[in-house]
């Protein structure tokens, strides 16, 4: 497992990955310890490059290799999130309908909450049916920042 840190405009992001791909992008809290970055493979370096391009409005789609881990339902939800176009949002109910069960909006929310690859798997693009920003592992302020960043281009 490789580990790296990226200083984003919304805080430090820890990136974890293996030879199989990126496995986690986690927002760190002020109190979290930042360790020295390991020797990075090409995929980790590409991830850092693509994050930098994303935060400077030069990237809309990520090409970095992912190693997604979760239940079959979670993976189904996350694959739908990957289909949400840059700069657009969908409701939890929209995603539930796309995965085959329009009544599963709450389950979609739980799957979103378990997404370990923030930003690249764009769970920030999922909002409440009313248009309200609801929940985000890194905090609703980060979700709002990411949505607004994507509206700038």
TITORLO-279158 format. One line per 2 residues: their letters; for each residue y, x, z of N, C-alpha, C. Coordinates in pm, whole numbers, plus 50000, padded with zeros to 5 digits. Layout:
TITORLO-279158
A) Y:X:Z:Y:X:Z:Y:X:Z ~ ... $
This chain:
TITORLO-279158
XX) 49882:50085:50000:50000:50000:50000:50124:50090:50000 ~ 50215:50062:49909:50342:50134:49901:50450:50050:49966 $
XX) 50554:50114:50012:50665:50043:50074:50796:50110:50035 ~ 50896:50027:50002:51028:50078:49966:51132:49982:50021 $
XX) 51256:50027:50023:51366:49945:50074:51476:49941:49969 ~ 51532:49822:49952:51639:49803:49854:51759:49744:49927 $
XX) 51873:49809:49918:51996:49759:49979:52063:49662:49883 ~ 52042:49534:49905:52098:49431:49819:52231:49381:49877 $
XX) 52307:49305:49800:52432:49248:49851:52410:49149:49967 ~ 52286:49105:49986:52257:49009:50093:52167:49070:50201 $
XX) 52163:49201:50206:52087:49268:50310:51974:49353:50254 ~ 51910:49424:50346:51801:49513:50307:51676:49430:50277 $
XX) 51614:49464:50166:51489:49399:50124:51379:49504:50128 ~ 51272:49471:50198:51156:49559:50200:51063:49514:50087 $
XX) 51020:49609:50006:50929:49583:49895:50795:49646:49930 ~ 50689:49568:49921:50555:49620:49945:50471:49595:49821 $
XX) 50390:49694:49788:50305:49678:49671:50187:49771:49676 ~ 50096:49749:49583:49978:49833:49569:49963:49868:49422 $
XX) 49855:49934:49390:49829:49966:49250:49813:49839:49166 ~ 49785:49727:49232:49766:49600:49161:49898:49529:49133 $
XX) 50007:49568:49200:50136:49506:49176:50214:49482:49304 ~ 50333:49425:49287:50420:49393:49401:50357:49278:49478 $
XX) 50350:49292:49611:50287:49191:49695:50387:49121:49788 ~ 50497:49188:49820:50595:49128:49910:50735:49178:49881 $
XX) 50832:49088:49893:50974:49121:49900:51025:49045:50021 ~ 51060:49116:50126:51100:49055:50252:51243:49092:50288 $
XX) 51320:48993:50329:51454:49018:50380:51440:49069:50523 ~ 51501:49183:50551:51494:49238:50686:51610:49187:50770 $
XX) 51587:49177:50900:51692:49143:50995:51763:49271:51037 ~ 51878:49255:51097:51955:49371:51143:51874:49461:51236 $
XX) 51786:49402:51316:51709:49477:51416:51581:49539:51361 ~ 51543:49504:51237:51421:49559:51180:51439:49707:51149 $
XX) 51336:49782:51175:51339:49926:51150:51316:49953:51001 ~ 51398:50038:50944:51380:50083:50806:51320:50222:50811 $
XX) 51204:50237:50750:51135:50365:50750:51166:50440:50621 ~ 51131:50565:50619:51149:50644:50498:51060:50585:50389 $
XX) 51112:50578:50270:51037:50522:50159:50922:50613:50120 ~ 50807:50551:50095:50689:50624:50051:50712:50677:49909 $
XX) 50620:50761:49865:50619:50801:49724:50592:50674:49643 ~ 50675:50650:49544:50667:50523:49472:50598:50538:49338 $
XX) 50517:50439:49305:50455:50438:49173:50553:50377:49073 ~ 50517:50379:48947:50606:50331:48840:50643:50184:48858 $
XX) 50550:50103:48907:50578:49959:48923:50681:49935:49033 ~ 50673:50012:49142:50771:49999:49250:50909:50043:49201 $
XX) 50913:50151:49127:51040:50198:49071:51098:50094:48975 ~ 51012:50031:48895:51056:49926:48804:51110:49807:48883 $
XX) 51046:49772:48993:51091:49661:49076:51232:49687:49128 ~ 51256:49807:49179:51389:49843:49230:51492:49836:49117 $
XX) 51457:49888:49001:51547:49884:48885:51579:49739:48847 ~ 51476:49654:48841:51497:49515:48802:51577:49437:48906 $
XX) 51555:49466:49035:51636:49401:49139:51782:49440:49124 ~ 51807:49568:49099:51944:49614:49080:52008:49542:48960 $
XX) 51935:49529:48852:51986:49459:48734:52010:49311:48765 ~ 51922:49250:48840:51938:49109:48879:52067:49090:48959 $
XX) 52086:49174:49059:52203:49159:49146:52335:49197:49078 ~ 52327:49263:48964:52447:49297:48888:52457:49214:48760 $
XX) 52390:49099:48760:52395:49002:48650:52353:49058:48514 ~ 52259:49151:48516:52209:49207:48391:52062:49174:48367 $
XX) 52000:49095:48455:51860:49057:48438:51840:48913:48480 ~ 51771:48838:48395:51740:48698:48424:51591:48677:48448 $
XX) 51508:48765:48395:51363:48754:48410:51305:48887:48453 ~ 51209:48881:48542:51144:49001:48592:51017:49029:48512 $
XX) 50990:49157:48488:50869:49196:48416:50774:49275:48503 ~ 50816:49306:48623:50736:49387:48715:50602:49317:48740 $
XX) 50497:49397:48753:50362:49344:48777:50351:49294:48922 ~ 50295:49175:48939:50280:49115:49072:50133:49108:49111 $
XX) 50108:49113:49240:49975:49088:49296:49991:48974:49396 ~ 49980:48852:49344:50008:48731:49423:49886:48695:49507 $
XX) 49909:48676:49637:49801:48641:49729:49835:48509:49798 ~ 49741:48415:49794:49760:48287:49859:49647:48192:49824 $
XX) 49658:48070:49873:49557:47969:49840:49575:47927:49694 ~ 49477:47857:49642:49487:47809:49503:49608:47717:49487 $
XX) 49633:47629:49585:49749:47540:49577:49879:47620:49579 ~ 49888:47716:49670:50009:47798:49676:50034:47869:49544 $
XX) 49929:47928:49487:49944:47998:49360:49987:47903:49249 ~ 49937:47782:49252:49976:47681:49152:50126:47651:49165 $
XX) 50172:47633:49288:50314:47607:49313:50397:47728:49269 ~ 50357:47847:49309:50435:47967:49276:50441:47990:49126 $
XX) 50333:47958:49055:50335:47972:48910:50433:47873:48848 ~ 50449:47755:48907:50550:47659:48859:50691:47711:48886 $
XX) 50708:47776:49000:50840:47832:49033:50880:47938:48930 ~ 50783:48014:48883:50811:48116:48783:50860:48055:48651 $
XX) 50835:47927:48631:50877:47858:48508:51019:47801:48517 ~ 51077:47800:48637:51213:47746:48651:51310:47843:48586 $
XX) 51385:47799:48486:51477:47890:48418:51585:47944:48512 ~ 51625:48065:48486:51734:48131:48558:51856:48038:48558 $
XX) 51918:48024:48674:52039:47944:48685:52015:47795:48700 ~ 51889:47752:48702:51858:47610:48718:51784:47588:48850 $
XX) 51789:47466:48898:51718:47429:49021:51626:47311:48993 ~ 51524:47298:49076:51432:47185:49072:51416:47135:49216 $
XX) 51380:47010:49229:51354:46956:49362:51208:46982:49401 ~ 51181:46970:49529:51044:46985:49577:50955:46880:49509 $
XX) 51009:46759:49491:50932:46653:49425:50905:46689:49279 ~ 51002:46748:49210:50980:46792:49072:50861:46887:49064 $
XX) 50859:46983:49155:50749:47082:49155:50617:47014:49189 ~ 50621:46922:49285:50499:46848:49322:50444:46773:49201 $
XX) 50531:46711:49126:50489:46638:49006:50428:46735:48905 ~ 50490:46850:48889:50441:46949:48792:50304:47006:48830 $
XX) 50273:47009:48960:50141:47058:49001:50039:46945:49011 ~ 50080:46824:48975:49984:46715:48964:49981:46615:49077 $
XX) 50076:46620:49172:50075:46524:49282:50218:46500:49327 ~ 50280:46395:49274:50421:46367:49304:50447:46338:49451 $
XX) 50342:46311:49528:50357:46283:49671:50343:46410:49757 ~ 50329:46524:49693:50304:46649:49766:50429:46733:49788 $
XX) 50547:46670:49790:50672:46746:49806:50670:46828:49935 ~ 50620:46772:50043:50615:46846:50170:50521:46967:50158 $
XX) 50408:46949:50093:50313:47060:50073:50376:47169:49985 ~ 50456:47128:49887:50528:47225:49803:50625:47304:49890 $
XX) 50694:47235:49981:50785:47302:50073:50714:47405:50158 ~ 50595:47369:50205:50516:47463:50286:50472:47583:50203 $
XX) 50433:47559:50078:50394:47669:49989:50514:47760:49963 ~ 50631:47698:49941:50753:47777:49921:50776:47868:50040 $
XX) 50759:47813:50159:50780:47887:50283:50687:48007:50293 ~ 50570:47998:50233:50471:48106:50240:50485:48207:50127 $
XX) 50579:48184:50035:50601:48277:49924:50645:48412:49978 ~ 50566:48515:49954:50596:48649:50006:50674:48733:49907 $
XX) 50697:48681:49785:50767:48762:49684:50897:48691:49647 ~ 50989:48691:49744:51119:48625:49725:51190:48682:49602 $
XX) 51279:48605:49549:51364:48637:49434:51282:48641:49304 ~ 51179:48726:49298:51100:48736:49175:51024:48606:49151 $
XX) 50959:48552:49255:50905:48416:49250:51016:48332:49311 ~ 51096:48266:49226:51227:48213:49268:51223:48084:49349 $
XX) 51172:48092:49471:51170:47975:49558:51311:47932:49597 ~ 51409:48020:49578:51548:47983:49608:51598:47876:49511 $
XX) 51531:47858:49398:51572:47759:49298:51519:47619:49328 ~ 51451:47603:49441:51397:47472:49479:51485:47415:49589 $
XX) 51534:47294:49564:51629:47228:49655:51581:47087:49686 ~ 51648:47023:49780:51614:46885:49813:51649:46790:49700 $
XX) 51586:46674:49698:51610:46574:49593:51757:46532:49588 ~ 51825:46541:49702:51967:46502:49708:52059:46612:49654 $
XX) 52000:46729:49623:52080:46843:49579:52116:46937:49693 ~ 52075:46899:49815:52105:46980:49933:52014:47102:49938 $
XX) 52072:47215:49981:51993:47336:49999:51913:47322:50128 ~ 51782:47326:50114:51694:47306:50229:51607:47429:50246 $
XX) 51612:47487:50363:51523:47596:50402:51515:47712:50306 ~ 51501:47828:50362:51474:47950:50287:51438:48055:50390 $
XX) 51330:48126:50367:51281:48223:50466:51388:48325:50504 ~ 51471:48364:50410:51577:48461:50440:51701:48397:50497 $
XX) 51704:48264:50502:51820:48190:50550:51889:48117:50435 ~ 51941:47999:50465:52005:47917:50362:52125:47988:50301 $
XX) 52192:48074:50378:52305:48148:50323:52261:48240:50208 ~ 52144:48300:50220:52091:48385:50112:52053:48300:49991 $
XX) 51994:48184:50017:51958:48092:49909:52083:48051:49832 ~ 52188:48017:49903:52314:47977:49841:52372:48093:49758 $
XX) 52367:48214:49813:52417:48331:49741:52342:48349:49608 ~ 52208:48340:49613:52127:48362:49493:52154:48255:49387 $
XX) 52165:48130:49431:52194:48021:49337:52331:48042:49274 ~ 52430:48079:49353:52564:48104:49301:52568:48227:49210 $
XX) 52492:48331:49245:52485:48450:49161:52436:48413:49021 ~ 52335:48328:49015:52278:48290:48887:52373:48199:48807 $
XX) 52461:48129:48874:52559:48045:48804:52670:48127:48740 ~ 52686:48252:48784:52794:48336:48733:52772:48383:48590 $
X) 52648:48381:48544:52620:48432:48409:52605:48322:48308 $
